[in-house]
Amino acid sequence: MNILLIGSGGREHAIAWKFNQSLIQHSLFIAPGNSGTAAFGTNISIDQTDFNAIESFVNTEDIDIIFVGPEVPLVAGIVNHFAKHDVFVFGPDEEAAALEGSKEYAKLFMDEYAIPTASYRSFRQDELKQGLSYLEGLQTPIVLKADGLAAGKGVLILDTIDEAKQEFKEMLSGKFGDASTKVVIEEFLDGIEFSVFVVTDGASYKVLPIAKDYKRIGEADTGLNTGGMGAISPVSFVNEQLFKKVEERVIQPTIRGIQERDLNYKGVVFIGLISVDGEPKVIEYNVRLGDPETEVVLPRLNTDLLEIVLAVRDGYLDDIQIEIDPRYATTIMLVSGGYPEAYEKGKLISGIDQVEDSILFHAGAIKKDAQIVTNGGRVIAISSYGATQEEALQKSMQSAQKIDFEGKYYRSDIGFDLV
C-alpha cells in the first residue's frame, strides 16, 4: 500500500510518526514534508495545491491513499480533483470543506442544525456602513473574523468600539487579503476553550482524544493570535457531563447535517469549542487535524491510525475501537523571533540530539547542507508524556531548554489555566 501525505508542518510529522507505527505494510511519501518527516518516508518536492503535479505523482507511484494534512488543499478541492481516480483522499470535498473555508457558511450550518454558537452577523465590502452601525450596538469585547482562510491569524478580539470599527474597516479593505472581503462580527464568549477531533465517514463517527491548545503568542494568553503555541491532552475540566452535552448538542447534529446535506465528508471534523458556565458552544469548525493539537492527540491514540483511515474508506468505522493512552501528553512550540509577524529563516538549530524524554515534531524546519535550519514561524513542537500534566510539562520544558536557534521563543506557561 502506497500513501501520499500532503503537508509540511508539525502535524504532518506527527501523522508520519503515527503511520510508522502501523502494522499494515505500506510505503509513505510526503509532499513536501520537512526535516522530520524524512525519517519515516520519502519527501517529494511538490506544492500542496499543484493538483496536476500531485496527480502525475499519484499515477507514477501507484498511490492508494492521499492523506491531506492542511486545510488549503481541501478548501481548494483536492477531493473533487481526484473524484474519478482510483485513489482514496482522506478529507472532505470542496463543498464540505467550506465548514472551515467560510466562517459564514459554518455559522449558517450551525443555525440550521441548532448547534450552539455565538450570535453573529456577516458583512461584505459593500456593506461597510451597515457593519459600522451594527458595531455601535454591541457590548465589548467584540470578535471580528475574516470569513476565509487566514492561517489562524484572521480572528481579532477588540476591547473598544472604536478599535473594532478601525479593524473592521481594515479587514474589509484587505488586511487579510481575499480572506477578509467578508467579515463575521461575533458575540464575545467568556469561557475556556477545548478541541474535539471527530473521525467520520459521513454517517458514523469516532471521537479521538480531547485536547486544548494555546493560540496567543504571549504568556497568560496575551498578544497576537498564532497558529498555536502549545497543547495539552487530556483536558481536566472536560468531564463526562460536559462531554455528553458536546456529543448530543454538537457532534451528533453536525454528523446529521453532513448526512442531510449529502456532503462528501470522509475525514476529520475538528470542532473548536468553548465551555461557558459548563455549557458548550462552537467557536469554529476545521476540516482536518488541528496543529498543534495533533502533536498531543496522536501520541495518546493507541489505535492504528492507518486502520482508522482504511475503516473510513471501506465503511467499517463503526467496528473500530478507539483506544487511548491514559497518560498526559503536552506540547510546547518553539517559534522564530518575531513570529507571528515578521521573522527570519535559515537559523541553525542545535541541541536536537540532546533531547531524550520528549518527541520532537519538526514544523518549520528543513535540512540544508546536512544541517537542520529554521524554515517557518513555528519551528519544532516538543511533546512529552507524563503520569500528570505537570510531569509531562516539565519534560517538555526541559527539552525546550536543550534546543537552541537564534531568536528562539516559547511560552513557559502552557497549561497555566488548568492547574
C-alpha positions in Angstrom: 0.0 0.0 0.0 1.3 3.4 -1.0 0.4 6.5 0.9 0.9 10.2 0.0 0.8 12.6 2.9 0.2 16.2 1.9 1.8 18.9 4.1 5.0 20.2 5.7 4.3 21.0 9.4 4.5 19.5 12.8 1.1 18.0 12.2 2.4 16.1 9.2 5.5 14.9 11.1 3.2 13.6 13.8 1.0 11.8 11.2 4.1 10.3 9.6 5.3 9.2 13.0 2.0 7.6 13.7 1.8 5.8 10.3 5.3 4.4 11.0 3.8 2.5 14.0 1.2 0.8 11.8 1.4 -3.0 11.4 -0.1 -2.6 8.0 2.6 -2.8 5.3 2.9 0.5 3.5 5.2 3.0 1.8 4.9 6.6 2.7 5.6 9.7 0.6 5.3 13.3 2.0 4.7 16.3 -0.2 6.7 18.4 0.5 7.5 17.3 4.0 10.2 18.6 6.3 13.4 17.6 8.1 11.4 15.4 10.5 9.1 13.6 8.1 12.1 12.3 6.1 12.8 9.8 8.9 9.5 8.0 8.1 9.2 8.2 4.3 10.3 10.0 1.2 9.9 13.7 0.9 8.7 14.9 -2.5 9.1 18.5 -3.8 5.5 19.1 -4.9 3.4 22.1 -3.9 0.4 21.1 -1.9 -2.0 22.9 -4.2 -0.5 21.8 -7.5 -3.1 19.1 -8.1 -1.8 18.3 -11.6 1.7 17.6 -10.3 0.2 15.5 -7.4 -1.9 13.6 -9.9 1.1 12.8 -12.0 3.0 11.5 -8.9 0.0 9.5 -7.8 -0.2 7.8 -11.2 3.6 7.2 -11.4 3.9 5.7 -7.8 0.5 3.9 -7.8 -0.7 5.8 -4.7 -3.6 4.2 -2.9 -4.4 6.8 -0.3 -3.9 10.6 -0.1 -4.0 11.9 3.4 -4.4 15.7 3.4 -2.9 17.4 6.4 -3.5 21.2 5.9 -6.8 22.9 5.1 -5.8 24.8 2.0 -5.8 21.8 -0.5 -9.2 20.6 0.9 -10.8 24.0 0.6 -9.3 24.3 -2.9 -11.0 21.0 -3.9 -8.3 18.3 -3.9 -11.0 15.6 -3.2 -13.0 16.8 -6.2 -9.9 16.7 -8.4 -9.4 13.0 -7.6 -13.1 12.0 -7.6 -12.7 10.0 -10.8 -9.3 8.5 -9.9 -8.7 5.1 -8.3 -7.3 6.7 -5.1 -8.9 7.5 -1.8 -8.5 11.0 -0.4 -8.9 11.3 3.3 -10.7 14.6 3.8 -13.9 16.4 2.7 -14.7 17.7 -0.7 -14.8 21.4 -1.6 -18.4 22.0 -0.6 -18.0 20.3 2.8 -14.6 22.0 3.4 -16.5 25.3 3.4 -17.2 24.5 7.0 -13.6 25.8 7.5 -13.2 27.8 4.3 -16.0 30.2 5.1 -17.0 31.3 8.7 -20.3 32.5 7.3 -21.1 29.1 5.8 -20.2 27.4 9.1 -22.5 29.8 11.0 -25.4 29.1 8.7 -24.8 25.4 9.1 -24.9 25.7 12.9 -28.0 27.8 12.7 -29.8 25.2 10.5 -29.0 22.3 12.9 -29.4 24.2 16.1 -25.8 23.8 17.2 -24.9 26.2 20.0 -22.6 29.1 19.0 -22.1 32.8 19.4 -24.6 35.2 17.9 -23.2 36.9 14.8 -23.7 38.9 11.6 -21.6 38.9 8.5 -20.8 41.9 6.2 -19.3 42.2 2.7 -17.1 45.0 1.4 -20.2 46.9 0.0 -21.8 46.7 3.5 -19.3 48.8 5.4 -21.8 51.3 6.7 -24.2 48.7 7.9 -21.4 46.9 9.6 -20.2 50.0 11.4 -23.7 50.7 12.5 -24.1 47.2 13.8 -20.9 47.5 15.8 -22.3 50.6 17.6 -25.0 48.5 19.3 -22.7 45.8 20.6 -21.2 45.1 24.0 -17.4 44.9 24.2 -15.2 42.9 23.8 -16.1 42.3 20.1 -14.9 39.5 17.9 -14.1 40.0 14.3 -13.4 37.1 12.0 -12.1 37.0 8.4 -14.6 34.8 6.6 -11.9 32.9 4.6 -8.7 31.1 5.4 -6.1 33.4 7.2 -3.6 30.8 8.5 -5.0 31.0 12.0 -4.5 34.8 12.3 -7.8 36.1 11.0 -9.6 36.4 14.4 -9.4 39.7 16.4 -10.8 40.4 19.8 -11.2 44.2 20.4 -11.8 45.9 23.7 -13.4 49.1 22.4 -16.0 50.0 19.8 -13.5 52.5 18.2 -10.9 49.7 17.8 -13.4 47.3 16.4 -14.6 49.9 13.8 -11.0 50.6 12.7 -10.1 46.9 12.4 -13.4 46.2 10.6 -12.5 48.8 8.0 -9.0 47.5 7.6 -10.2 43.9 7.3 -12.8 44.8 4.6 -10.0 46.8 2.8 -7.9 43.7 2.5 -5.9 43.3 5.8 -6.1 39.5 5.4 -6.3 39.5 1.6 -9.2 37.8 0.0 -9.9 36.1 3.3 -11.4 39.3 4.7 -13.5 40.5 1.8 -16.3 39.3 4.1 -16.1 39.7 7.9 -18.1 38.0 10.5 -18.8 40.0 13.7 -19.4 37.8 16.7 -20.6 38.0 20.2 -17.7 37.5 22.6 -18.0 34.3 24.7 -16.3 34.3 28.1 -15.2 30.8 29.0 -12.5 28.2 28.5 -11.7 26.6 25.1 -11.0 23.0 24.1 -10.8 20.9 20.9 -12.6 17.8 19.8 -11.5 15.7 16.9 -14.1 13.6 15.2 -13.3 11.0 12.5 -16.3 10.4 10.2 -17.2 8.5 7.1 -20.1 10.9 6.6 -22.5 8.7 8.6 -20.8 7.1 11.6 -18.1 8.7 13.8 -15.4 8.1 16.4 -14.0 10.7 18.8 -10.3 11.0 19.3 -8.6 12.2 22.5 -9.7 15.7 23.6 -7.1 18.5 23.6 -6.7 22.1 24.4 -4.4 24.5 22.5 -2.9 27.9 23.3 -3.2 30.4 20.4 -1.8 33.6 21.8 1.9 34.5 21.5 2.3 35.8 25.0 2.2 34.4 28.5 -1.2 34.2 30.2 -2.9 34.2 26.7 -1.9 37.8 25.7 -0.8 39.3 22.4 -1.5 38.3 18.9 -3.1 35.0 17.7 -0.7 32.4 16.2 -1.1 29.0 14.7 -0.7 27.6 18.2 1.9 27.8 20.9 1.3 24.5 22.7 -1.3 21.9 23.6 -2.4 19.5 26.3 -4.4 16.3 26.4 -6.5 15.2 28.3 -8.3 18.3 29.4 -9.1 18.3 33.1 -12.4 20.2 33.0 -14.0 18.2 30.2 -15.8 15.7 32.4 -18.3 13.1 31.5 -21.2 15.5 31.9 -19.7 18.2 29.6 -18.7 15.6 27.0 -22.2 14.2 26.9 -23.5 17.7 26.1 -20.9 18.1 23.4 -21.8 14.8 21.9 -25.6 15.3 22.0 -25.7 19.1 21.1 -22.7 19.4 18.8 -21.2 16.2 17.4 -24.4 14.3 16.6 -26.2 17.3 14.9 -23.0 18.0 12.9 -22.9 14.5 11.5 -26.7 14.6 10.9 -26.2 17.9 9.0 -23.4 16.3 6.9 -25.8 13.4 6.1 -28.9 15.5 5.3 -26.9 17.9 3.1 -25.4 14.8 1.4 -21.9 16.2 1.9 -18.9 14.1 0.7 -17.1 14.0 4.1 -14.6 11.2 4.8 -12.1 12.6 7.2 -11.8 14.6 10.4 -14.1 17.2 11.7 -12.2 19.4 14.2 -14.6 21.2 16.5 -13.2 24.2 18.4 -15.4 24.7 21.5 -15.7 26.9 24.5 -17.3 26.0 27.8 -19.4 28.9 29.1 -20.5 28.1 32.6 -20.5 24.4 31.8 -22.4 24.8 28.5 -20.5 24.0 25.3 -20.6 26.4 22.3 -18.9 26.0 18.9 -16.3 28.6 18.1 -15.3 27.1 14.7 -15.0 24.1 12.6 -11.8 22.9 10.9 -11.9 20.1 8.3 -8.6 18.4 9.2 -6.5 17.6 12.2 -5.5 20.7 14.2 -2.0 21.8 14.8 -0.5 21.7 17.5 -3.3 19.6 19.0 -2.3 16.7 16.7 1.1 16.6 18.4 -0.7 15.5 21.7 -3.7 13.7 20.3 -1.8 11.2 18.1 0.7 10.3 20.9 -2.3 9.4 23.1 -4.0 7.4 20.3 -3.2 3.7 20.7 -5.4 2.6 17.8 -3.6 2.2 14.5 -4.2 5.4 12.5 -3.9 3.7 9.2 -6.5 1.2 10.2 -8.8 4.1 11.0 -8.2 5.6 7.6 -9.0 2.3 5.9 -12.1 1.9 8.0 -13.3 5.3 6.8 -12.6 4.3 3.2 -14.1 0.9 3.3 -17.1 1.6 5.5 -16.4 -0.2 8.8 -15.6 2.7 11.0 -18.4 1.5 13.4 -16.3 -1.6 14.1 -13.2 0.2 15.1 -12.4 0.6 18.8 -10.6 3.8 19.8 -8.0 3.0 22.4 -6.5 5.9 24.3 -3.3 6.1 26.3 -4.2 7.2 29.9 -1.1 9.3 30.2 -1.0 13.1 29.8 0.7 14.5 26.7 1.8 18.1 26.4 3.4 20.1 23.6 5.4 23.3 23.8 6.1 25.0 20.4 9.4 26.6 19.7 9.0 29.6 17.4 11.1 32.1 15.5 11.8 35.5 16.9 9.2 38.0 15.7 6.5 35.4 15.0 3.6 35.7 14.3 4.7 38.9 12.5 8.0 39.2 10.5 10.7 36.7 11.3 13.9 35.4 9.6 14.5 31.9 8.3 17.7 29.8 7.9 18.8 29.8 11.6 20.9 26.8 12.6 19.1 24.5 15.1 21.3 22.8 17.7 20.6 20.5 20.6 18.1 18.2 18.9 20.4 15.2 19.7 20.4 16.1 23.4 16.6 15.5 23.8 15.8 12.2 25.4 12.5 12.4 27.3 10.4 14.1 24.6 9.2 13.5 21.0 10.3 16.2 18.6 7.9 17.0 15.7 9.6 19.3 13.2 7.4 22.1 11.8 9.2 25.0 10.2 12.4 23.1 9.8 14.3 21.8 6.8 17.6 20.0 6.2 20.1 22.2 4.3 23.7 21.2 3.7 23.5 18.3 6.2 22.2 20.7 8.9 18.7 21.4 10.2 17.7 25.1 10.0 14.6 27.1 10.6 12.1 27.5 7.7 9.0 28.9 9.3 7.4 30.7 12.2 6.6 27.7 14.3 9.8 25.6 14.2 9.6 22.5 16.5 6.8 21.0 18.6 8.1 19.3 21.8 5.7 16.6 23.0 6.1 14.6 26.2 4.2 12.0 28.2 3.6 12.1 32.0 1.5 10.5 34.6 0.3 14.0 35.4 0.0 17.2 33.4 2.8 18.8 35.5 5.2 15.9 34.9 4.6 16.0 31.1 5.0 19.8 31.0 8.2 19.6 33.0 9.7 17.2 30.5 8.7 19.4 27.5 10.1 22.4 29.3 13.5 20.7 30.0 13.7 19.6 26.4 12.8 23.1 25.2 15.8 24.5 27.1 18.2 22.0 25.3 17.3 23.1 21.8 18.6 26.4 20.5 18.5 28.6 17.5 18.8 32.4 17.1 15.7 34.2 18.2 14.1 31.1 19.8 11.0 31.8 21.8 8.4 29.6 23.6 5.7 30.1 26.2 6.6 28.7 29.6 3.1 28.8 30.9 1.3 26.2 28.7 -1.5 24.7 30.8 -1.5 27.6 33.3 -5.3 27.8 33.3 -5.7 24.0 34.0 -3.6 23.9 37.2 
